[in-house]
Amino acid sequence: MCSEMANDIFKTHPPGNADHSGMLVVNCPHSGQDYAMFDVEKITCSFEQLRVLEDSLMDEMAQLSCLGQYGITALQALFPRSYIDPNRAVTSLDKTQIRQWTGQYINYFMPDKYTSLGAGLVPVKAKPEGFDIYEPDNYPTEEDIAGRLKYYKAYHAQLQEILRENFNKFGGYALLDMHSCHPTGPADENGDRPRRADIILSDCRGQSCSAEFLEVVRQAYIAQGLDDVEVNRPFKGGFITSHYGRGGMGIFSAGQVAPSRAGDTINALQIEVNKRLYWDFETGREKPDSTPLKAANIAVFRKVHDYSSSLV
């Protein structure tokens, strides 16, 4: 389906046999660990701190490299989200967070709830984690951000190509956007940190996929013994889910496919896997007992693959 190219930006895992491929695409946008592009003299935090922002090892927990044998396509970003975040709109920028702005490279801004936290398209803070990535005098320059956008655009071009080809071949697609989350939420006014569920499913408040699709995924996790599942709490779904889900313009905005053809066969769902299931916070490494989670994810993906295939 898609050739493996731009190896420093993304990695595609195509189905092993194109004749047995299906509608499902599993995507990991935040598991990238290539920090070579960072200027160590500009950032005010350590690389160990930056790694807190990763969905560490989610590509391994989702078993991306193994999914092709089941007819499932997988995609992963190789660049870190702290460099540029592919799960943000390209307009999620604030002029005050750009050093030496002139308008030569970037002239569109739409500050939002993410930029207010310093966590927009190009993160400058990690507010929930309690540290800054840059001091204001060292914020990325406009030219620097223009260079980072090449990563963002190449990644989304690849994702769009995969989804568009599936849509043209099958009349639809299913996208599972895989993330990980901290075991607890930010501290409240009493200093208490609320416990998060093991699995959090987010469909943009019912907008990005059908209720039936959501229930298929929920029941698939429960069948694997992961019955601590929440929906849209606390996460509602990010840019990728909303942009490529039902009603989004992910593959339609450039006139590549007529929007009138979009229907219930387009589904996108964000899945947050709680890190306590697989990550040892003391050692900063994978737990030795994470194998059941990997097997559970494959079982869920195969169930979604079969369900999606039944829609066409």
C-alpha positions as CSV (number, residue, x, y, z in Angstrom):
1,M,0.0,0.0,0.0
2,C,2.5,2.6,1.1
3,S,6.3,2.5,0.5
4,E,8.6,2.9,3.4
5,M,10.2,6.3,2.9
6,A,11.2,9.3,4.9
7,N,12.7,6.9,7.5
8,D,13.6,9.7,9.9
9,I,10.0,11.0,10.0
10,F,7.7,7.9,10.1
11,K,7.6,4.2,9.6
12,T,4.8,2.4,7.8
13,H,4.0,-1.3,8.5
14,P,1.9,-2.4,5.5
15,P,-0.2,-5.6,5.4
16,G,1.9,-8.6,4.6
17,N,-0.5,-9.6,1.8
18,A,-2.3,-6.8,0.0
19,D,-5.0,-9.2,-1.1
20,H,-5.9,-9.8,2.5
21,S,-5.7,-6.2,3.7
22,G,-8.5,-4.6,5.5
23,M,-9.9,-1.2,6.5
24,L,-8.2,-0.9,9.8
25,V,-5.2,1.4,10.4
26,V,-3.5,1.6,13.8
27,N,-1.5,4.8,14.4
28,C,1.0,5.8,17.0
29,P,1.8,9.5,16.7
30,H,3.5,10.1,20.0
31,S,6.0,7.2,20.4
32,G,8.9,8.8,18.5
33,Q,12.2,8.9,20.3
34,D,14.6,10.6,17.9
35,Y,15.8,13.7,19.7
36,A,18.7,14.4,17.4
37,M,17.1,17.5,16.0
38,F,16.9,19.3,19.3
39,D,19.5,22.1,20.1
40,V,20.6,21.1,23.5
41,E,21.8,24.6,24.2
42,K,18.3,26.0,23.6
43,I,16.2,23.8,25.8
44,T,16.0,24.4,29.6
45,C,15.0,20.9,30.6
46,S,16.7,17.5,30.3
47,F,16.1,14.9,27.6
48,E,14.9,12.7,30.4
49,Q,12.2,15.2,31.2
50,L,11.2,15.5,27.5
51,R,10.7,11.8,27.4
52,V,7.9,12.2,30.0
53,L,5.8,13.7,27.1
54,E,6.3,10.5,25.0
55,D,3.7,7.7,24.7
56,S,6.7,5.6,25.7
57,L,6.8,2.2,23.9
58,M,3.3,2.5,22.6
59,D,4.4,1.2,19.3
60,E,5.6,-1.9,21.1
61,M,2.5,-2.3,23.2
62,A,0.4,-2.0,20.0
63,Q,2.7,-4.5,18.3
64,L,2.8,-2.4,15.1
65,S,5.4,-4.5,13.4
66,C,3.3,-7.6,13.8
67,L,-0.1,-6.3,12.6
68,G,0.6,-6.8,8.9
69,Q,0.0,-10.5,9.1
70,Y,-3.6,-9.8,10.1
71,G,-4.2,-7.5,7.2
72,I,-3.9,-4.3,9.4
73,T,-1.8,-1.3,8.3
74,A,0.2,0.5,11.0
75,L,1.9,3.9,11.1
76,Q,4.2,5.5,13.7
77,A,5.9,8.8,14.0
78,L,9.7,8.6,14.7
79,F,10.1,12.3,15.8
80,P,9.1,13.2,19.3
81,R,5.9,15.2,20.1
82,S,8.0,17.7,22.0
83,Y,9.6,18.7,18.7
84,I,6.3,19.1,16.9
85,D,3.0,17.5,17.8
86,P,1.2,15.7,15.0
87,N,-1.9,15.5,17.2
88,R,-2.4,19.3,17.0
89,A,-3.9,21.4,14.3
90,V,-1.4,23.2,12.1
91,T,-2.9,26.5,13.3
92,S,-2.3,25.7,17.0
93,L,0.3,28.4,17.4
94,D,0.6,31.6,19.4
95,K,2.7,34.4,18.1
96,T,4.0,35.2,21.6
97,Q,5.6,31.7,21.7
98,I,7.6,32.3,18.5
99,R,10.9,34.1,18.7
100,Q,11.8,36.6,16.0
101,W,8.4,36.4,14.2
102,T,8.3,38.3,11.0
103,G,5.5,36.7,9.0
104,Q,7.9,35.4,6.3
105,Y,7.3,31.8,7.0
106,I,4.2,31.6,9.3
107,N,1.3,34.0,9.1
108,Y,-1.6,31.9,10.4
109,F,-2.3,31.6,14.1
110,M,-5.2,30.2,16.1
111,P,-4.3,30.2,19.8
112,D,-6.3,27.6,21.6
113,K,-6.6,25.7,24.9
114,Y,-3.3,23.9,24.1
115,T,-1.3,27.0,23.3
116,S,-2.5,28.5,26.6
117,L,-0.8,25.7,28.3
118,G,2.3,26.0,26.2
119,A,1.4,22.7,24.5
120,G,0.4,23.7,21.0
121,L,1.8,22.5,17.7
122,V,5.3,23.3,18.9
123,P,5.4,22.7,22.7
124,V,7.2,25.2,24.9
125,K,6.1,24.1,28.3
126,A,5.1,20.9,30.0
127,K,2.7,22.5,32.5
128,P,1.1,19.4,34.0
129,E,4.6,17.9,34.5
130,G,5.8,21.2,36.1
131,F,8.7,22.2,33.8
132,D,9.4,24.5,30.9
133,I,11.0,23.2,27.7
134,Y,12.3,26.7,26.7
135,E,12.8,30.0,28.4
136,P,11.0,32.7,26.4
137,D,14.3,34.1,25.1
138,N,15.0,30.7,23.6
139,Y,11.6,30.0,22.1
140,P,11.8,28.4,18.6
141,T,12.2,30.9,15.9
142,E,9.8,31.3,13.0
143,E,12.3,29.7,10.6
144,D,12.9,26.8,13.0
145,I,9.1,26.1,13.2
146,A,8.9,26.2,9.4
147,G,11.6,23.4,9.4
148,R,9.7,21.4,12.0
149,L,6.5,21.6,9.9
150,K,8.2,19.5,7.2
151,Y,8.0,16.6,9.7
152,Y,4.4,17.3,10.5
153,K,3.3,17.6,6.9
154,A,5.2,14.5,5.7
155,Y,3.6,12.5,8.5
156,H,0.1,13.6,7.8
157,A,0.6,13.2,4.1
158,Q,1.4,9.6,4.7
159,L,-1.5,9.0,7.0
160,Q,-3.8,10.7,4.5
161,E,-2.5,8.5,1.7
162,I,-3.1,5.3,3.7
163,L,-6.6,6.3,4.7
164,R,-7.5,7.5,1.2
165,E,-6.3,4.3,-0.4
166,N,-8.4,2.3,2.1
167,F,-11.4,4.5,1.4
168,N,-11.1,4.0,-2.3
169,K,-10.5,0.3,-2.0
170,F,-13.1,-0.6,0.7
171,G,-15.5,2.4,0.8
172,G,-14.3,3.4,4.2
173,Y,-11.7,3.0,6.9
174,A,-11.2,2.5,10.6
175,L,-8.5,4.4,12.5
176,L,-7.4,3.6,16.0
177,D,-5.1,6.4,17.3
178,M,-3.0,4.8,20.1
179,H,-1.7,6.8,23.1
180,S,-0.6,6.3,26.7
181,C,-1.5,8.3,29.8
182,H,-0.1,8.8,33.3
183,P,-1.8,6.7,35.9
184,T,-3.3,9.7,37.6
185,G,-4.5,13.2,36.6
186,P,-3.2,16.6,37.7
187,A,-3.5,17.4,41.4
188,D,-6.7,19.1,42.5
189,E,-7.0,21.9,45.0
190,N,-6.5,19.4,47.8
191,G,-3.4,18.0,46.3
192,D,-5.2,14.7,45.3
193,R,-4.5,13.2,41.9
194,P,-7.5,11.4,40.5
195,R,-7.0,7.8,39.4
196,R,-7.4,7.2,35.6
197,A,-8.9,4.1,34.0
198,D,-6.8,1.4,32.5
199,I,-8.3,2.1,29.0
200,I,-9.8,5.4,28.0
201,L,-11.7,5.6,24.7
202,S,-12.3,9.0,23.1
203,D,-14.7,9.7,20.2
204,C,-14.9,13.5,20.3
205,R,-18.1,13.3,22.3
206,G,-19.7,10.9,19.8
207,Q,-18.6,12.7,16.7
208,S,-15.7,10.7,15.3
209,C,-17.1,7.2,15.1
210,S,-20.4,5.4,15.4
211,A,-21.8,4.3,18.7
212,E,-21.6,0.7,17.5
213,F,-18.0,1.0,16.6
214,L,-17.1,2.5,20.0
215,E,-19.0,-0.4,21.7
216,V,-17.2,-3.0,19.6
217,V,-13.9,-1.6,20.8
218,R,-15.0,-1.3,24.4
219,Q,-16.4,-4.9,24.5
220,A,-13.2,-6.2,22.9
221,Y,-11.1,-4.8,25.7
222,I,-13.5,-6.1,28.3
223,A,-13.3,-9.5,26.7
224,Q,-9.5,-9.4,27.2
225,G,-9.9,-8.8,31.0
226,L,-9.4,-5.0,30.7
227,D,-12.7,-4.0,32.1
228,D,-11.6,-0.7,33.7
229,V,-12.7,1.3,30.6
230,E,-13.9,4.9,30.5
231,V,-15.3,6.8,27.6
232,N,-14.4,10.5,27.0
233,R,-13.2,10.9,30.5
234,P,-10.9,12.8,31.0
235,F,-9.8,12.8,27.3
236,K,-12.3,13.7,24.6
237,G,-10.1,13.0,21.5
238,G,-7.4,15.0,19.8
239,F,-6.9,16.6,16.4
240,I,-6.2,13.3,14.6
241,T,-9.4,11.7,15.8
242,S,-11.5,14.7,15.0
243,H,-9.8,15.4,11.7
244,Y,-9.9,11.9,10.2
245,G,-13.1,10.7,11.9
246,R,-16.7,10.9,10.7
247,G,-17.5,14.5,9.8
248,G,-13.8,15.4,9.6
249,M,-12.1,16.7,6.5
250,G,-8.9,14.6,6.8
251,I,-9.0,13.1,3.3
252,F,-11.6,15.3,1.8
253,S,-10.2,18.8,2.2
254,A,-7.9,18.6,-0.9
255,G,-10.6,17.2,-3.1
256,Q,-9.0,13.8,-3.1
257,V,-12.4,12.1,-2.4
258,A,-15.9,13.5,-2.7
259,P,-17.2,14.1,0.8
260,S,-20.7,12.9,-0.2
261,R,-19.2,9.4,-0.3
262,A,-18.4,9.5,3.4
263,G,-20.8,7.6,5.7
264,D,-20.9,5.2,8.6
265,T,-17.9,3.3,7.1
266,I,-15.6,6.0,8.4
267,N,-14.6,5.6,12.1
268,A,-11.8,7.0,14.2
269,L,-11.2,6.4,17.8
270,Q,-8.5,7.6,20.3
271,I,-7.3,4.9,22.7
272,E,-5.4,5.9,25.8
273,V,-3.6,3.0,27.6
274,N,-2.7,3.7,31.2
275,K,1.1,3.4,31.6
276,R,0.7,1.6,34.9
277,L,-0.2,-1.5,32.8
278,Y,3.3,-1.7,31.2
279,W,5.7,1.0,32.4
280,D,8.0,0.9,35.5
281,F,8.2,4.5,36.7
282,E,11.1,3.7,39.0
283,T,13.4,2.2,36.4
284,G,12.0,4.1,33.4
285,R,11.6,0.8,31.5
286,E,9.0,-1.7,30.3
287,K,7.6,-3.9,33.0
288,P,8.5,-7.6,32.6
289,D,4.8,-8.6,32.7
290,S,3.6,-6.4,29.8
291,T,3.1,-9.4,27.5
292,P,-0.6,-9.8,28.3
293,L,-1.2,-6.2,27.3
294,K,0.4,-6.7,23.9
295,A,-1.6,-9.9,23.3
296,A,-4.8,-8.0,24.4
297,N,-4.2,-5.2,21.9
298,I,-3.7,-7.6,19.1
299,A,-6.9,-9.4,20.0
300,V,-8.8,-6.1,20.1
301,F,-7.3,-4.9,16.7
302,R,-8.3,-8.2,15.1
303,K,-11.8,-7.9,16.4
304,V,-12.1,-4.3,15.1
305,H,-10.6,-5.5,11.8
306,D,-13.3,-8.2,11.4
307,Y,-16.0,-5.8,12.4
308,S,-14.9,-3.1,10.0
309,S,-14.7,-5.7,7.2
310,S,-18.3,-6.6,7.8
311,L,-19.5,-3.1,7.1
312,V,-18.7,-3.3,3.3
